[in-house]
Amino acid sequence: MKELVELLAKALVDHPEMVTVDLIEKEKSCVIELRVAPDDMGKVIGKQGRIAKAIRTVVKAAATKERKKVTVEII
């Protein structure tokens, strides 16, 4: 999951070297924290949050395949 979010984020931003992804494992779920440069925040979120929602949907689909609950937080 972590690699998937990192790949998607790096493809969207102008400063891919500033992208960091942290995976926080919990009992029944995982939280993926995505950090990008302040300049690139708008590109990752998109108009009305459409890109962020799309990233979350793709990750949720991949997580369903592995029977996990994953949450993506953009920080």
C-alpha positions in Angstrom: 0.0 0.0 0.0 2.8 2.4 1.0 4.5 2.0 -2.4 1.2 2.5 -4.3 0.5 5.9 -2.5 4.1 7.0 -3.0 4.0 6.1 -6.7 0.7 8.0 -7.2 1.9 11.1 -5.3 5.3 11.3 -7.0 3.5 11.3 -10.4 1.4 14.3 -9.4 3.8 16.7 -7.8 6.6 19.0 -9.0 8.9 18.1 -6.2 8.9 14.2 -5.9 11.9 14.2 -3.6 9.8 15.9 -0.9 7.1 13.1 -0.9 7.2 11.0 2.2 4.8 8.2 3.1 4.5 6.7 6.6 2.5 3.5 7.4 1.0 3.2 10.8 -0.3 -0.2 11.6 -3.2 -0.7 14.0 -5.0 -3.8 15.1 -7.5 -4.1 12.3 -6.5 -1.2 10.1 -3.7 0.9 8.7 -3.2 4.6 8.4 -1.1 5.9 5.5 0.2 9.5 6.1 1.2 11.3 2.9 3.4 14.4 3.2 4.2 16.6 0.3 5.8 20.0 -0.2 3.5 22.9 0.6 3.6 24.0 -3.0 2.3 20.6 -4.2 -0.5 20.3 -1.7 -3.1 21.6 -4.1 -2.0 19.2 -6.8 -2.5 16.2 -4.5 -5.8 17.4 -3.2 -7.2 18.6 -6.5 -10.3 20.7 -7.2 -12.9 20.0 -4.5 -10.8 17.1 -3.3 -11.3 14.9 -6.4 -7.7 13.7 -6.7 -7.4 13.0 -3.0 -10.7 11.0 -3.2 -9.4 9.1 -6.2 -6.2 8.2 -4.4 -8.2 7.0 -1.4 -10.5 4.9 -3.7 -7.6 3.2 -5.4 -6.0 2.4 -2.1 -9.3 1.1 -0.7 -9.7 -1.2 -3.6 -6.2 -2.6 -3.2 -6.8 -3.0 0.6 -10.0 -4.8 0.0 -8.1 -7.4 -2.0 -5.8 -7.9 1.0 -8.8 -7.8 3.4 -7.6 -4.7 5.3 -9.0 -1.3 6.2 -6.7 1.5 5.1 -7.1 5.2 5.6 -5.1 7.8 3.7 -4.3 11.1 5.4 -2.8 13.9 3.5 -0.7 16.1 5.8 
